[in-house]
Amino acid sequence: MSDISNSRPQVAGNSPVPVHVAIIMDGNGRWAKARGLPRIAGHRRGADAVRRTIVAAAELGVRYLTLYGFSSENWKRPVEEVDDLMGLLRHYLRGEIAELHRNGVRLRVIGDRARLATDIVTMIENAEVMTRDNSGLNLIVALSYGSRAEIADAVRRIAESAVAGRTAPASIDEETVTRALWTADIPDPDLVIRSSGEKRLSNFLLWQSAYAELVFIDTLWPDFGKDDLSAAIGEFQRRERRYGAAGD
């Protein structure tokens, strides 16, 4: 992995690479089912796709990469599958953080940590401390994450501040909400990708993705690689981003 400068790298002509790419990693279960394998086999192969995508994002010049690892709704899955996923997460945190650190990646995790096991939270905190001064790719992993819960939490804390007299209700604006989100110091995504052909955001970065470009690809997540990421970035570069303004 290479460190990423503060300038926006160019890949296709003079078109800028998106600063922040967010990915909804979907299709592990279908990948496994199509091969007559248990769902955990799909999740394990999905972890390989995570490694490929982190390397590819750094090589392509993406500065922020957010991966939707485990949603708040995923807790509703069968206990056995959740346990398998948590075991895979433990394995990843134990085995991958040192390599991420060597490659200059900064790791951050967003989501409701109260629902995660204590040892997992400890490993997350240690990984964040270890990598916090790294200047390469910013890797954000959404775990036990739901955008509606994030927004509700932000509103709750803003309301508490208003009741305590620290915030004037008349002063509350979009920036106030943005600063109260779990992603307060992370730029909004320029591009949101979803694998597996599904076309929905599934409670992922709803506030932050207000003006993101959305790209939906048919590739199942375990098969996702640099070519898929490059193709999605190419699609992003062909679009005209107007942010509500009139075009030519």
Residue, then its C-alpha position, 0 to 999 in steps of 0.5 A: m500500500s502507498d501513502i496518499s497525499n493531500s492532493r486528489p490523484q488523477v486516474a482517467g484523464n483529468s478526472p479526479v479520483p473520489v476522496h472517499v469511497a464507501i462500500i456496502m459489501d453484499g453477496n457473501g451468503r449467495w456466493a456460498k449458496a451457489r457453491g453448496l457451501p455454508r454461509i461462513a465460507g462466503h464470509r471468509r472469502g469476503a474477508d479476502a475481498v476486504r484485503r484486496t480492496i484495501v490494497a486497491a483503494a490505496e493504489l488507486g489514490v482513494r484517501y478514505l475507504t469505508l466498509y459496511g462490515f456488520s449492520s445493526e440489523n445483522w444482529k437479527r441473523p441466526v445466533e450461529e451465523v453471528d457467532d461465526l461473524m464475530g469469530l471472523l472479526r476477532h481473527y481479522l483484528r488479531g491477524e491484520i492490524a499489524e500489516l495495516h499499520r506497516n502499510g500506513v493505514r489508519l483504522r477507525v470503527i464506527g457503530d454501537r460498540a455497546r453490543l460488541a463483546t468486551d474483547i472485540v472492543t478492546m482490540i478495536e480500541n488498541a488498533e485505533v490507538m496503534t494506527r492513529d498517527n498513520s498518514g496513508l489510507n483512512l480505513i473506516v469499518a462500520l460495525s454494529y452500525g445503523s445510520r438511523a441509530e447514528i442520527a438519533d444519537a446525534v439528535r439526542r446529544i444535541a438536545e441534551s446540549a440545548v437543555a443544558g444551555r450549551t447550544a441555542p436551539a435557533s443555532i442548530d443547523e446541518e453543520t451542527v448535526t454533522r459534527a454530532l455524527w460518528t463520522a464528524d471528522i471524516p469527509d462525506p463519501d463521494l462514491v457509494i458502491r454496493s456489490s451483488g446487484e441489490k440497489r438500496l443503501s440499507n441504512f448506511l451513511l444516509w446523512q453523509s451520502a446525500y450527494a454521493e454518487l451511487v454505483f451498483i454492481d452485480t459482482l458478489w462481494p467475495d469476487f470483488g477486486k481491483d477491476d471492480l473498484s476501478a470500474a466503479i471509480g470510472e463510472f464516478q468520473r464520467r458523471e457530472r456532480r452538480y450538488g443541486a445546481a443547473g448543468d450546462 
